[in-house]
């Protein structure tokens, strides 16, 4: 079929770009507040919110300011909140005891948020030891200083139980230990928490973009996590991790980071029949905020463009530090 009519083109895609109303009408990808999840940090003992220098506008919350942030997110229509606890430094130890203490800061925060917003938000919690260990790794170390996968699974099982007892709706299995989803599911079901969902951090890469997050959670890490987080060069490995997580009982799966791994996200979304999340991580946030602060980019347009790209690639849920702000705009 010819694309011309006489001397003029018959096909003119620009007709569908003529006005804001037309562009809105034919938009193929839309963001909705309910698809957004707000990651939030709460710091034990804080009396005022503590700014995170590498993430302008993001803070380590007090218990009171976290409650307020949860209410604001719910009122804006945000779908969920992912909680990270920052224990006092002297409470950290080699096995991450604050993570399994029923009165640890993360469990306290879960109860605080649930009491404030109930079921208005899906309340999620980080099922990982890195915030709670004095060495900063996501698991228990063996005698040679390596992360002991199977010993770590037992710590995760206990963490899952105490987070569920605190009332959490979803545990975010982020440690990248082999078998974490299966062991967590077994622990939850065995303790009567069959209705608590598991969000598997299925494709979590050993990324350079996590830098600001280390400050956000007060990480004690020395070294790296390359023996358990995925190599950025690998794609097929993500598909293997996906198959394993689904077989182990994951209710939802995630790709993290988001923007550098849109190809992985797209393939994961095409391959599954469960909800797919993507985490727009601290370094992605920091890059946009830094460039905008220098006047190099239009901040609001860049935020919406990045989130739309993640949604277009197939994410049905997006964890983003702009969740409440964007939900209000939408």
SERO-4910 file (N, C-alpha, C, O; in steps of 0.05 Angstrom, whole numbers):
BEGIN
 pado doro    nc1    nc2    nc3   cac1   cac2   cac3    cc1    cc2    cc3    oc1    oc2    oc3
  Unk    A     17    -24      0      0      0      0     18     25      0     37     27     15
  Unk    A     11     43    -17     27     68    -19     21     86      5     -1     88     15
  Unk    A     42    100     15     39    119     36     36    147     25     38    167     41
  Unk    A     31    150     -1     28    176    -12      1    178    -26    -11    158    -35
  Unk    A    -10    202    -27    -34    207    -42    -28    231    -60    -27    254    -51
  Unk    A    -23    224    -85    -13    245   -103     15    254    -93     32    237    -89
  Unk    A     19    279    -90     45    289    -81     47    292    -51     67    300    -41
  Unk    A     26    285    -37     25    288     -8     26    260      6     16    241     -5
  Unk    A     37    259     31     36    234     45      7    228     55     -6    245     65
  Unk    A     -2    203     51    -28    195     60    -28    189     90    -47    195    105
  Unk    A     -6    178     99     -3    172    128     11    195    142     34    201    135
  Unk    A     -3    207    160      8    229    175      5    224    205    -14    233    217
  Unk    A     24    210    217     23    206    246     21    231    263     11    231    285
  Unk    A     30    253    252     29    278    267      1    288    272     -4    304    290
  Unk    A    -19    277    257    -47    285    263    -55    278    291    -72    291    303
  Unk    A    -42    256    302    -50    247    328    -32    261    350    -33    252    373
  Unk    A    -18    282    342     -1    296    362     -8    326    362      7    342    373
  Unk    A    -30    333    350    -35    361    345    -41    378    370    -33    402    370
  Unk    A    -54    367    390    -61    383    413    -57    366    438    -55    342    437
  Unk    A    -55    379    461    -53    364    486    -76    344    490    -71    322    499
  Unk    A   -100    353    483   -123    335    486   -120    310    468   -127    288    476
  Unk    A   -111    314    443   -107    292    425    -85    273    435    -89    249    435
  Unk    A    -63    284    444    -42    268    454    -51    252    478    -43    228    482
  Unk    A    -66    264    495    -77    250    519    -96    228    511    -96    206    523
  Unk    A   -112    233    491   -132    214    482   -119    188    472   -129    166    477
  Unk    A    -97    191    457    -85    168    444    -60    157    458    -46    140    448
  Unk    A    -55    167    482    -32    158    497    -34    128    502    -55    118    511
  Unk    A    -13    113    497    -13     84    500     -6     75    528    -13     53    536
  Unk    A      8     92    543     17     85    570      8    107    589     12    130    585
  Unk    A     -5     99    611    -14    118    631     -4    110    659     -3     86    666
  Unk    A      3    130    674     10    125    702    -15    129    719    -33    145    713
  Unk    A    -17    114    741    -39    117    760    -27    117    788     -9    101    793
  Unk    A    -37    134    806    -27    134    833    -26    107    847     -8    101    862
  Unk    A    -46     90    841    -48     65    855    -25     46    847    -21     26    860
  Unk    A    -11     52    826     11     35    817     38     43    830     58     30    826
  Unk    A     37     64    846     62     75    858     65     65    887     46     63    902
  Unk    A     90     60    894     97     51    921    118     70    932    139     75    918
  Unk    A    114     80    956    133     99    968    153     84    986    144     73   1006
  Unk    A    179     84    979    198     73    999    203     94   1020    205    118   1015
  Unk    A    204     85   1046    207    104   1068    225     92   1089    224     68   1095
  Unk    A    242    109   1100    262    101   1120    254    113   1147    246    136   1149
  Unk    A    256     97   1168    250    107   1195    275    101   1213    284     78   1213
  Unk    A    284    121   1227    308    119   1243    302    117   1272    289    135   1284
  Unk    A    312     97   1284    308     93   1313    320    116   1329    343    123   1325
  Unk    A    305    127   1348    314    147   1366    314    175   1354    320    194   1368
  Unk    A    307    178   1328    307    205   1316    285    222   1328    262    212   1332
  Unk    A    290    247   1335    270    265   1345    261    285   1324    239    296   1327
  Unk    A    276    288   1303    268    304   1280    277    288   1255    296    273   1256
  Unk    A    263    292   1232    271    278   1208    300    286   1200    308    309   1203
  Unk    A    315    266   1191    344    270   1185    346    271   1154    341    250   1141
  Unk    A    354    293   1142    357    295   1113    378    276   1103    399    271   1117
  Unk    A    374    264   1080    393    247   1067    407    264   1045    395    272   1026
  Unk    A    433    270   1049    446    290   1033    446    283   1003    444    301    987
  Unk    A    449    258    997    450    250    969    423    247    956    421    242    932
  Unk    A    401    250    971    374    247    961    358    271    970    341    269    988
  Unk    A    361    294    958    347    318    966    317    314    968    304    304    949
  Unk    A    305    321    990    276    318    994    269    292   1008    246    288   1015
  Unk    A    288    273   1011    282    248   1024    296    249   1052    318    259   1054
  Unk    A    282    237   1072    293    238   1099    292    210   1112    278    192   1102
  Unk    A    307    207   1133    303    186   1152    282    196   1172    286    215   1186
  Unk    A    259    183   1172    236    193   1187    239    187   1217    253    168   1225
  Unk    A    226    203   1233    219    196   1260    194    178   1259    182    176   1238
  Unk    A    187    166   1281    162    151   1281    138    169   1274    120    161   1260
  Unk    A    138    193   1285    115    211   1280    115    221   1251     93    222   1239
  Unk    A    138    228   1241    138    238   1213    132    215   1193    121    221   1172
  Unk    A    139    191   1200    132    168   1183    102    165   1182     90    160   1161
  Unk    A     89    167   1205     59    165   1205     47    186   1187     29    181   1172
  Unk    A     58    210   1189     47    232   1173     52    227   1143     34    231   1127
  Unk    A     76    217   1136     81    211   1108     63    189   1098     55    190   1074
  Unk    A     57    169   1114     39    148   1106     11    159   1101     -2    151   1081
  Unk    A      1    176   1118    -25    188   1114    -26    205   1089    -45    203   1073
  Unk    A     -5    220   1084     -3    237   1060     -3    220   1035    -17    226   1015
  Unk    A     11    198   1036     12    180   1013    -15    167   1008    -24    166    985
  Unk    A    -28    159   1029    -55    147   1026    -75    167   1014    -90    160    997
  Unk    A    -74    191   1025    -93    212   1015    -88    219    986   -106    226    971
  Unk    A    -63    217    977    -56    222    949    -63    200    930    -62    202    906
  Unk    A    -71    177    942    -78    154    926    -56    135    919    -60    116    903
  Unk    A    -33    138    932    -10    120    928    -19     92    936    -34     88    955
  Unk    A     -9     72    922    -17     45    926     -5     31    950    -18     15    964
  Unk    A     21     37    956     34     23    977     57     38    989     65     59    978
  Unk    A     68     28   1011     91     40   1023    110     17   1031    101     -3   1043
  Unk    A    136     20   1025    156      0   1031    173     12   1054    186     32   1050
  Unk    A    174     -2   1076    188      8   1100    215     -4   1104    220    -28   1101
  Unk    A    234     13   1111    262      5   1117    268     17   1145    264     40   1150
  Unk    A    278      0   1163    285      8   1190    315     14   1192    331     -1   1181
  Unk    A    321     35   1207    349     43   1212    353     41   1242    347     60   1256
  Unk    A    364     19   1252    368     16   1281    391     33   1291    408     42   1276
  Unk    A    391     37   1317    414     51   1329    439     34   1325    438     10   1326
  Unk    A    461     48   1320    486     35   1313    494     14   1333    504     -8   1325
  Unk    A    492     20   1358    501      1   1379    484    -24   1381    492    -43   1394
  Unk    A    461    -24   1368    444    -48   1369    450    -67   1346    441    -90   1347
  Unk    A    465    -58   1326    472    -76   1304    492    -98   1314    508    -93   1332
  Unk    A    489   -122   1303    508   -143   1310    513   -160   1285    502   -155   1264
  Unk    A    527   -182   1289    535   -199   1266    512   -213   1254    513   -220   1230
  Unk    A    490   -218   1268    468   -232   1257    443   -214   1252    422   -224   1244
  Unk    A    447   -188   1256    424   -170   1251    401   -173   1270    378   -174   1261
  Unk    A    407   -174   1296    386   -179   1316    363   -160   1315    340   -168   1320
  Unk    A    367   -133   1309    344   -115   1308    323   -124   1288    300   -117   1290
  Unk    A    332   -139   1268    313   -147   1247    294   -168   1256    272   -172   1244
  Unk    A    300   -183   1278    282   -203   1288    271   -197   1316    257   -213   1327
  Unk    A    279   -174   1326    268   -165   1352    240   -155   1348    236   -136   1332
  Unk    A    220   -166   1361    192   -156   1357    190   -126   1363    172   -112   1353
  Unk    A    209   -115   1379    209    -87   1385    231    -72   1370    237    -49   1376
  Unk    A    242    -85   1349    261    -71   1332    247    -49   1316    223    -49   1313
  Unk    A    262    -30   1307    251     -6   1295    233    -12   1271    213      2   1267
  Unk    A    240    -32   1255    224    -38   1231    197    -49   1240    176    -42   1228
  Unk    A    197    -67   1259    171    -78   1268    154    -56   1282    129    -56   1278
  Unk    A    166    -39   1297    152    -16   1309    140      1   1287    117      9   1290
  Unk    A    155      6   1266    146     23   1245    122     11   1230    103     24   1223
  Unk    A    123    -16   1226    101    -30   1213     76    -25   1230     55    -19   1219
  Unk    A     78    -30   1256     54    -26   1273     44      3   1273     20      7   1272
  Unk    A     63     22   1273     55     50   1272     39     56   1247     18     69   1248
  Unk    A     49     47   1224     36     54   1198     10     40   1196    -10     51   1187
  Unk    A      9     14   1204    -17     -1   1203    -37     13   1220    -61     16   1213
  Unk    A    -29     22   1244    -48     35   1262    -58     61   1251    -80     71   1257
  Unk    A    -42     74   1234    -48    100   1223    -66     98   1198    -85    113   1195
  Unk    A    -59     80   1180    -73     79   1154    -88     53   1149   -103     51   1130
  Unk    A    -84     33   1167    -98      8   1163    -94     -4   1136    -71     -9   1128
  Unk    A   -116     -9   1122   -115    -21   1095   -116     -1   1073   -119     -8   1050
  Unk    A   -114     25   1079   -115     45   1058    -90     44   1041    -91     51   1017
  Unk    A    -68     35   1052    -43     30   1037    -35      1   1041    -41    -11   1061
  Unk    A    -23    -10   1020    -11    -37   1023     16    -32   1037     34    -19   1026
  Unk    A     19    -42   1061     43    -38   1077     63    -60   1072     57    -84   1077
  Unk    A     86    -53   1062    107    -72   1055    131    -67   1073    135    -45   1084
  Unk    A    148    -88   1077    172    -84   1093    195    -99   1080    192   -119   1066
  Unk    A    219    -88   1085    243    -99   1074    252   -124   1089    259   -122   1113
  Unk    A    252   -147   1076    260   -172   1088    289   -177   1081    295   -194   1064
  Unk    A    306   -162   1095    335   -164   1089    350   -155   1114    340   -139   1130
  Unk    A    374   -165   1118    389   -160   1142    408   -137   1140    420   -129   1161
  Unk    A    413   -126   1117    435   -107   1114    433    -82   1131    454    -72   1140
  Unk    A    409    -73   1137    406    -49   1154    412    -56   1183    418    -38   1199
  Unk    A    412    -81   1190    413    -90   1218    439   -102   1227    444   -106   1250
  Unk    A    457   -109   1207    482   -122   1214    504   -101   1217    505    -80   1204
  Unk    A    523   -108   1234    546    -89   1239    566    -91   1216    584    -74   1214
  Unk    A    564   -111   1199    582   -114   1176    569   -104   1150    582   -101   1130
  Unk    A    543    -99   1151    529    -88   1128    521   -107   1106    509    -99   1086
  Unk    A    528   -133   1109    519   -152   1089    491   -161   1093    479   -157   1115
  Unk    A    479   -173   1072    451   -181   1073    447   -208   1086    426   -220   1082
  Unk    A    467   -218   1100    464   -244   1112    485   -249   1134    500   -231   1141
  Unk    A    484   -273   1144    503   -282   1165    529   -290   1152    529   -303   1130
  Unk    A    551   -283   1164    578   -290   1153    588   -316   1165    583   -322   1188
  Unk    A    603   -331   1149    616   -355   1159    643   -348   1170    651   -325   1171
  Unk    A    658   -369   1178    684   -365   1190    704   -351   1172    723   -339   1181
  Unk    A    700   -352   1146    718   -340   1127    708   -312   1118    720   -300   1100
  Unk    A    686   -303   1130    676   -277   1123    658   -276   1098    652   -254   1088
  Unk    A    650   -299   1089    632   -300   1066    603   -303   1076    598   -313   1097
  Unk    A    584   -293   1060    556   -295   1067    547   -324   1065    549   -337   1044
  Unk    A    538   -335   1088    528   -363   1090    499   -364   1081    481   -355   1096
  Unk    A    494   -374   1057    467   -373   1046    447   -387   1064    426   -374   1070
  Unk    A    452   -411   1072    431   -427   1086    427   -417   1115    405   -418   1125
  Unk    A    449   -408   1128    445   -397   1155    429   -371   1153    414   -365   1171
  Unk    A    433   -357   1131    418   -332   1127    388   -337   1123    371   -322   1132
  Unk    A    382   -359   1110    354   -366   1105    339   -369   1132    316   -361   1134
  Unk    A    352   -380   1152    338   -383   1178    333   -356   1191    313   -352   1204
  Unk    A    351   -337   1187    347   -310   1197    324   -297   1183    307   -283   1195
  Unk    A    322   -301   1156    300   -290   1141    273   -302   1149    253   -288   1150
  Unk    A    273   -327   1155    249   -340   1164    238   -327   1189    214   -321   1191
  Unk    A    256   -322   1208    248   -309   1233    239   -280   1227    220   -270   1239
  Unk    A    253   -266   1210    246   -239   1203    218   -238   1191    201   -221   1198
  Unk    A    212   -257   1173    186   -258   1161    164   -261   1182    143   -248   1181
  Unk    A    169   -278   1201    149   -283   1222    144   -258   1239    121   -252   1245
  Unk    A    166   -244   1247    161   -221   1264    149   -198   1249    134   -182   1260
  Unk    A    156   -195   1223    143   -174   1208    113   -180   1203     97   -162   1204
  Unk    A    107   -205   1199     79   -213   1196     64   -208   1222     41   -199   1222
  Unk    A     76   -215   1244     64   -211   1270     58   -181   1275     39   -174   1289
  Unk    A     75   -164   1264     71   -135   1267     49   -125   1250     39   -103   1254
  Unk    A     39   -141   1231     16   -134   1215     22   -127   1186      4   -118   1172
  Unk    A     46   -132   1177     53   -124   1149     36   -140   1129     29   -163   1134
  Unk    A     31   -128   1107     15   -141   1085     33   -156   1066     25   -177   1056
  Unk    A     57   -145   1061     75   -157   1041    103   -155   1052    112   -135   1062
  Unk    A    118   -177   1049    147   -177   1056    162   -175   1030    157   -190   1011
  Unk    A    182   -157   1029    199   -154   1005    224   -170   1008    243   -161   1021
  Unk    A    225   -193    995    248   -212    998    270   -201    980    272   -208    957
  Unk    A    288   -185    992    308   -170    977    336   -180    980    354   -169    968
  Unk    A    341   -201    995    368   -209   1002    384   -223    981    408   -225    983
  Unk    A    370   -234    960    383   -249    939    398   -274    948    418   -281    937
  Unk    A    387   -286    969    397   -312    977    381   -334    962    357   -331    958
  Unk    A    395   -355    954    381   -377    940    362   -390    960    369   -398    982
  Unk    A    337   -392    951    316   -405    968    302   -386    987    287   -396   1004
  Unk    A    307   -360    985    295   -342   1005    264   -342   1003    251   -341   1024
  Unk    A    254   -342    979    224   -342    976    212   -367    988    193   -365   1004
  Unk    A    223   -390    982    212   -415    992    213   -416   1022    194   -424   1035
  Unk    A    236   -409   1034    239   -410   1063    221   -390   1077    210   -396   1098
  Unk    A    218   -367   1065    200   -346   1077    171   -355   1075    156   -352   1094
  Unk    A    164   -367   1053    136   -377   1050    130   -399   1070    109   -399   1082
  Unk    A    149   -417   1073    146   -438   1092    143   -427   1121    126   -436   1136
  Unk    A    159   -407   1128    158   -396   1154    132   -381   1159    119   -384   1180
  Unk    A    123   -366   1139     98   -351   1142     74   -370   1145     57   -367   1162
  Unk    A     73   -390   1127     50   -409   1128     50   -425   1154     29   -431   1165
  Unk    A     74   -433   1162     76   -449   1187     68   -434   1212     60   -446   1231
  Unk    A     69   -407   1211     61   -391   1233     33   -380   1230     24   -363   1247
  Unk    A     19   -388   1210     -9   -380   1206    -13   -354   1191    -34   -342   1192
  Unk    A      8   -346   1176      7   -320   1161      4   -326   1131     19   -315   1115
  Unk    A    -15   -343   1124    -18   -350   1096    -26   -326   1078    -20   -327   1054
  Unk    A    -38   -306   1090    -47   -283   1074    -26   -262   1069    -30   -243   1054
  Unk    A     -3   -264   1082     19   -245   1077     32   -252   1051     41   -275   1046
  Unk    A     34   -233   1033     46   -237   1007     76   -234   1007     87   -221   1025
  Unk    A     89   -245    987    118   -243    983    123   -229    957    115   -238    935
  Unk    A    137   -206    958    147   -193    935    176   -201    932    193   -192    948
  Unk    A    182   -217    912    210   -226    908    226   -206    892    218   -197    871
  Unk    A    249   -198    903    268   -182    888    282   -201    869    305   -209    874
  Unk    A    269   -208    847    278   -229    830    304   -223    815    323   -238    816
  Unk    A    304   -200    802    328   -191    787    339   -166    801    331   -144    794
  Unk    A    356   -171    821    368   -148    836    398   -148    829    413   -166    837
  Unk    A    406   -128    815    433   -127    804    452   -113    824    444    -95    839
  Unk    A    478   -120    822    499   -108    838    506    -81    824    525    -80    808
  Unk    A    490    -61    830    490    -36    815    506    -14    829    508    -13    853
  Unk    A    518      3    812    532     27    823    512     48    832    520     67    846
  Unk    A    487     45    825    466     65    830    455     63    859    437     78    866
  Unk    A    464     44    875    455     42    902    468     61    922    460     63    945
  Unk    A    488     76    912    504     92    931    488    109    951    494    106    975
  Unk    A    469    125    942    455    142    962    439    125    982    434    134   1005
  Unk    A    430    102    974    415     85    993    432     76   1017    421     73   1039
  Unk    A    458     73   1013    475     66   1035    473     87   1058    472     79   1081
  Unk    A    473    112   1050    469    133   1070    441    132   1082    438    136   1106
  Unk    A    421    126   1065    394    126   1075    389    106   1097    373    111   1115
  Unk    A    402     83   1095    398     62   1115    421     60   1135    422     41   1151
  Unk    A    440     79   1134    462     78   1152    478     53   1149    486     41   1169
  Unk    A    484     44   1125    497     19   1120    525     18   1131    540     38   1129
  Unk    A    533     -5   1142    560     -9   1153    577    -25   1133    598    -34   1141
  Unk    A    568    -28   1108    581    -46   1089    609    -37   1082    614    -13   1076
  Unk    A    627    -56   1083    654    -53   1071    656    -74   1050    651    -98   1055
  Unk    A    665    -66   1026    666    -86   1004    642    -84    986    632    -62    982
  Unk    A    633   -106    976    610   -106    957    593   -131    960    598   -148    978
  Unk    A    572   -133    944    553   -155    946    552   -171    921    531   -183    914
  Unk    A    574   -172    907    574   -185    880    572   -215    882    566   -227    861
  Unk    A    575   -227    905    572   -256    906    543   -265    909    537   -288    907
  Unk    A    525   -246    914    497   -253    916    478   -236    899    457   -246    891
  Unk    A    485   -211    893    469   -196    874    479   -202    846    502   -210    842
  Unk    A    462   -197    826    468   -206    799    488   -188    785    490   -164    791
  Unk    A    503   -200    767    522   -186    750    507   -170    730    490   -181    716
  Unk    A    512   -144    727    498   -127    707    501   -138    679    485   -130    662
  Unk    A    521   -154    673    525   -164    646    505   -186    639    502   -193    615
  Unk    A    491   -197    658    475   -222    654    445   -217    651    433   -201    666
  Unk    A    434   -230    631    405   -229    626    392   -256    631    372   -257    645
  Unk    A    403   -277    619    390   -303    622    389   -311    651    370   -325    659
  Unk    A    408   -303    667    408   -309    695    382   -298    709    372   -310    727
  Unk    A    373   -275    700    348   -264    711    325   -282    705    307   -285    722
  Unk    A    324   -293    681    302   -311    674    303   -337    692    282   -348    699
  Unk    A    327   -345    699    329   -368    716    320   -361    744    305   -376    757
  Unk    A    328   -338    754    319   -329    780    289   -326    781    276   -332    801
  Unk    A    277   -316    759    248   -313    757    234   -340    760    215   -342    775
  Unk    A    244   -359    745    231   -386    746    233   -397    774    213   -410    784
  Unk    A    255   -394    787    258   -404    814    240   -390    834    227   -403    850
  Unk    A    238   -364    833    221   -349    851    192   -356    848    177   -359    868
  Unk    A    183   -359    823    155   -367    819    150   -395    829    129   -400    841
  Unk    A    168   -413    824    165   -441    834    165   -442    864    152   -459    876
  Unk    A    179   -423    877    180   -423    906    156   -409    919    154   -409    943
  Unk    A    139   -396    903    115   -385    914    113   -354    915     97   -343    930
  Unk    A    130   -340    899    129   -311    899    102   -302    888     92   -313    868
  Unk    A     90   -282    902     64   -271    893     68   -248    873     51   -243    856
  Unk    A     91   -235    876     98   -213    858    128   -214    854    143   -225    871
  Unk    A    138   -203    832    167   -203    827    176   -175    820    160   -158    812
  Unk    A    202   -171    823    213   -144    819    239   -145    803    255   -164    804
  Unk    A    243   -123    788    269   -117    775    280    -92    788    266    -72    791
  Unk    A    306    -93    796    318    -70    810    348    -70    803    362    -90    804
  Unk    A    357    -46    794    344    -20    789    325    -21    765    321    -42    753
  Unk    A    313      2    759    293      4    738    306     12    711    308     -4    693
  Unk    A    314     37    709    322     48    683    345     33    670    343     29    645
  Unk    A    366     25    684    387     11    670    380    -17    661    395    -29    646
  Unk    A    356    -27    669    349    -54    664    321    -56    652    306    -75    658
  Unk    A    313    -37    635    287    -37    623    284    -62    604    262    -72    601
  Unk    A    306    -71    592    304    -95    576    297   -119    592    280   -136    584
  Unk    A    308   -122    616    302   -144    633    273   -141    643    258   -161    643
  Unk    A    265   -117    651    238   -113    660    218   -121    639    198   -134    645
  Unk    A    223   -113    614    204   -119    592    201   -149    588    179   -159    585
  Unk    A    223   -163    589    222   -192    585    208   -206    609    192   -225    605
  Unk    A    214   -197    633    201   -208    656    170   -204    654    155   -223    659
  Unk    A    162   -180    647    134   -174    645    120   -190    624     97   -198    627
  Unk    A    134   -197    603    122   -213    581    120   -242    590    104   -257    578
  Unk    A    135   -250    609    138   -279    615    121   -289    638    119   -313    642
  Unk    A    108   -271    654     94   -279    678     65   -271    678     56   -254    663
  Unk    A     50   -284    696     22   -276    701     18   -266    729     -4   -268    740
  Unk    A     39   -256    742     37   -244    768     45   -214    765     58   -207    746
  Unk    A     38   -197    785     46   -169    783     76   -166    783     91   -181    796
  Unk    A     85   -147    767    114   -141    764    120   -113    774    108    -94    765
  Unk    A    139   -112    793    147    -86    804    175    -78    793    190    -95    784
  Unk    A    180    -53    793    207    -43    787    213    -21    808    196     -6    816
  Unk    A    238    -20    816    247     -1    837    264     20    824    286     14    815
  Unk    A    254     44    823    269     67    814    287     76    838    278     90    855
  Unk    A    312     67    837    328     68    862    340     95    867    337    114    852
  Unk    A    355     96    889    365    121    900    383    136    880    381    160    877
  Unk    A    400    121    866    418    134    847    403    146    823    411    167    813
  Unk    A    381    133    814    365    144    793    351    170    802    351    189    787
  Unk    A    341    169    826    329    193    838    349    216    840    344    238    833
  Unk    A    373    209    851    393    229    856    403    242    830    408    266    829
  Unk    A    405    226    808    414    238    783    395    259    773    403    280    764
  Unk    A    369    253    774    350    272    764    350    297    781    350    319    771
  Unk    A    350    293    808    349    316    826    374    334    822    372    358    823
  Unk    A    397    321    819    422    336    816    423    352    790    430    375    789
  Unk    A    414    339    768    414    352    742    394    375    742    399    396    731
  Unk    A    371    371    755    351    392    757    361    415    774    356    438    767
  Unk    A    374    409    796    384    430    813    405    448    799    408    471    805
  Unk    A    419    436    779    438    451    764    426    465    739    440    478    724
  Unk    A    399    462    736    386    474    713    390    461    687    385    472    666
  Unk    A    400    436    687    406    422    663    382    408    650    382    403    626
  Unk    A    362    401    666    338    388    656    313    399    670    316    412    691
  Unk    A    290    395    658    265    403    670    257    380    689    251    358    681
  Unk    A    257    386    715    254    366    736    227    351    732    227    326    731
  Unk    A    205    365    731    179    352    730    176    334    705    165    312    707
  Unk    A    184    345    682    183    329    658    200    304    660    192    283    651
  Unk    A    224    307    671    242    284    673    231    263    691    233    239    685
  Unk    A    219    271    713    207    252    732    185    236    717    185    211    719
  Unk    A    167    250    704    145    236    691    155    219    668    144    197    663
  Unk    A    175    228    654    186    212    631    199    187    641    195    166    629
  Unk    A    214    188    663    227    164    673    206    144    682    208    120    677
  Unk    A    186    154    697    166    135    708    149    123    685    142    100    686
  Unk    A    143    139    665    128    129    642    144    108    627    132     88    618
  Unk    A    170    111    625    186     91    611    186     65    626    185     44    614
  Unk    A    186     66    653    186     42    669    158     28    666    157      3    664
  Unk    A    138     44    666    111     33    662    108     21    634     96     -1    631
  Unk    A    118     35    614    117     26    587    131     -1    583    123    -18    567
  Unk    A    153     -4    597    169    -29    595    155    -53    607    163    -76    603
  Unk    A    134    -48    623    118    -70    633    113    -71    663     99    -89    672
  Unk    A    124    -53    678    120    -53    707     91    -47    713     79    -28    703
  Unk    A     79    -63    730     51    -57    739     52    -42    766     32    -32    775
  Unk    A     76    -41    779     80    -26    803    107    -14    802    126    -26    792
  Unk    A    110     11    812    136     24    812    142     35    840    126     51    851
  Unk    A    164     27    851    174     39    876    190     63    868    209     62    854
  Unk    A    182     87    879    195    112    872    193    131    895    172    133    908
  Unk    A    214    146    900    215    165    922    197    189    915    192    206    932
  Unk    A    188    191    890    170    213    882    141    204    884    124    218    873
  Unk    A    135    182    895    108    170    894     86    190    902     67    194    887
  Unk    A     89    202    925     67    220    935     65    244    918     43    253    911
  Unk    A     88    256    911     88    280    894     75    275    867     58    290    858
  Unk    A     82    252    854     71    246    828     42    239    830     26    246    813
  Unk    A     34    224    851      6    217    854    -11    242    856    -33    243    845
  Unk    A     -2    262    870    -17    287    872    -20    300    844    -41    311    838
  Unk    A      1    300    829      0    311    802    -20    296    784    -34    308    768
  Unk    A    -19    270    787    -37    254    770    -66    258    777    -84    245    765
***
